[in-house]
Every structure is written in structure tokens, then in C-alpha cells.
């Protein structure tokens, strides 16, 4: 199920909205690969998505702390989705492009459904508070200044959860 960015998905912050838009593009690309049984590039795309999810989750928590938003529920959801994503990634890669139509639909729906429901259910809780700040507000620096260009996905897991990647 291809997802499209709409203003209804805006949480009221330029960095987070931009990351959500990027995640949508990545998920749509991965869904197309899954539906086409295109395993050749899937591993790299899944790794890139996993890294982007970690960075996004770190950025959401950083922003939530800066605006005094209670983030425990979001953090638990992030932990859950990363573990599910890991499981899904391992299953897909083990099948090497040979999966049933129902499996392709399941994997595709998991990603797009999760993103849309997470934004609408969890991230939107921050929107009223974020709207009291400038749209380009970013804690401790310029818009989009995140400093996560170096390091492994495992290091990002450590930053997120103080534990190693699964």
C-alpha cells in the first residue's frame, strides 16, 4: 500500500516532517521491490531504512526532550518497531526474493501501516506543543543539524536504547 505525504501528516516541525517524508519515499521504494520480488537491491535499501529509522527516532526524542514532551510511550513503540523490522528484514533476506504474494503484501503493509499509524497516533500528540515553537525550531542548533552521518546502525541502537542492536 503506497503511502503519500499529506499536510495531515505534519507534526509541526520541519526536521521531523522532512524525515517522515523521506521515510515514506524509502518505504514505498522497498514495497515496490518486495512486490516485484527484487531481492538484488533489497538488502541495501533495508539497511538504509533501518539507519534512517534509528536517526529519526533519536531526533524525535531529542525534540521531545527540548519541548518537555513525555516520550516514554513513543520510545517503547520505537523499540518495538525496530525489533519487528529486524525480524522482517531477516525473513525477507533469507528468502532471497522468493516469497509468496501474501508474504509480500504482509511485509509491505507492515511498513506503510506502521508509519502512518505511528505518525497519526503517537507523533501527533506532540503537535499542539510543537505549534507553540517556530516550524524550523531545532534544539541546540540549526534546522536539521543532527550529526548522525558517521557510525554504524549498532551505534545508533546504543544511543536509542542503551543496549546493542538485536
Long-range contacts (C-beta under 8 A, 24 or more apart in sequence): 1-31, 1-108, 1-109, 1-112, 1-113, 2-28, 2-31, 2-112, 3-27, 3-28, 3-112, 3-115, 3-116, 9-116, 9-119, 9-120, 10-127, 11-119, 11-123, 11-124, 11-126, 11-127, 11-130, 12-126, 12-127, 12-130, 12-131, 12-133, 12-135, 13-63, 13-126, 13-130, 13-133, 13-135, 13-137, 14-135, 14-136, 14-138, 14-143, 14-144, 15-59, 15-63, 15-138, 15-143, 15-144, 15-146, 16-56, 16-59, 16-60, 16-63, 16-123, 18-144, 19-52, 19-55, 19-56, 19-59, 20-56, 20-115, 20-119, 20-123, 22-52, 23-49, 23-52, 23-53, 23-56, 23-115, 24-115, 26-52, 27-111, 27-112, 27-115, 28-112, 30-108, 30-111, 31-108, 31-111, 31-112, 34-92, 34-99, 34-104, 34-107, 34-108, 35-104, 35-108, 37-97, 37-98, 37-99, 37-104, 38-97, 39-92, 39-93, 39-95, 39-96, 39-97, 39-98, 40-97, 42-92, 42-93, 42-97, 43-93, 46-89, 46-92, 46-93, 47-153, 49-85, 50-82, 50-85, 50-86, 50-89, 50-153, 51-153, 51-156, 53-81, 53-82, 53-85, 54-82, 54-153, 54-156, 54-157, 54-159, 54-160, 55-146, 55-148, 55-156, 57-82, 57-160, 58-146, 58-148, 58-156, 58-159, 58-160, 59-146, 60-123, 61-160, 62-139, 63-126, 63-130, 63-138, 63-139, 64-126, 65-139, 66-139, 66-140, 67-126, 67-129, 67-130, 67-132, 67-133, 68-129, 69-125, 69-126, 69-129, 73-122, 74-122, 74-123, 75-160, 77-118, 77-122, 78-160, 79-160, 79-161, 81-114, 81-118, 82-157, 82-160, 82-166, 83-166, 84-110, 84-114, 86-165, 86-166
